[in-house]
Amino acid sequence: MTRLDRLREFLVLVLIVLGAGLGLALGLMRRSPPPPSLDSIPAFLAAHDFKSAERIISRYLAVRPDNVQANMLMAQVALARVDQKPTLALDHLARIRSTTPAVEAIVELNRGKAYSALGRHDLAEASWKRALRLDPAVPEAGWALLGLFYVQGRRSEAHDLALELQAREPDPRDRIQLLLELVRQDVQPIGAESTARTFEPIVRDNPGDARTVVAFARALVKLNRADEGLGLLRALVKRDPADREAWDALLTAVDEASRPAELEHDYASLPPELARLPRFASHKAALLAERGDWQGAAEAYQLALEFDPSADRVLYRMARALKNAGDDRRSDAQARLIYLRRLAREDLTALYDEANRGLTSKGELAPDLCLRLAEARDRMGRPDEAKRWRAVAAGKSR
């Protein structure tokens, strides 16, 4: 047999093998069953039958591994169960390829939930913020952020976000719920002991999560573990000297721990561009009061109140500074505000409970109750919230 004959024989054999393989593949394709329907998944989720849901989605993904809906559903199932599977959720979310902002926003929403379940609150916050940037109407992302700000004690940021969401929320009931969420955060603050217990393992595993470290450190100071808390805060500002939240938390914690010498030292270390900001005026005022400059302290406290009218501690200290500066008239006026604020705070829980009972499914709430809530918010130094409550009373709710 010549070399050419052997080559012809080899080519014939290759063609036979390829033909047989192609025929087998086509046969298998003809016999492969279609993927199961995903229509039953919502019912399984409602019944908390997560195993059945996972089984059906897994069979579907075996046939169509890149399907957006199936991967999204698998992630949602992994996060909906009591024994969450955040790593599984992240794996399936990473498989989703979409150029649609609405779909990408839902991916980021669920990615944030998975990170939250893993204790990575910094990554969860970033994902939820991306979700809102992609689609401001994405469900749950805003509420998830409000919940995070609540547990971390970030009341000012919760305030700004809730009013922003409330202004564009189309549902009248949800618009009122957003205002009530801010009331709830005032009447149901999380205690220092609970905060410390929740965040201690998270900070240990992820010391780079600055906002969680701040919340944990502030809780430690309140629990008479000031050295630990202040050490964490000083490490934060050393790592990032431009972090104004960390600086504010450090100076506040030093003040709360009644360490005037340390306050003097830490304030002197504050970057000048931050020291000029109104949010740091209360710390300057505390130093001036410690030095006996009551007039200067009163002026600095006035700036601090203009920045945050709701700051009870500043209000009390300003009244004392005015009194010591000999300005009885203004001191008495501040004392009156303090008295009215205390009454409003005492009434707030009852108002909150009454509003929750009275709010209808259509978003209707008695106008007189809205006006009482507006008055309480005004007295507590939250005039922009009061304005929104008056709009609700007038039937505008925006």
Summary of the structure (lengths in Angstrom):
residues: 398
radius of gyration: 29.7
end to end distance: 93.0
largest distance: 121.2
contacts: 1218
relative contact order: 0.05
helix: 77%
strand: 0%
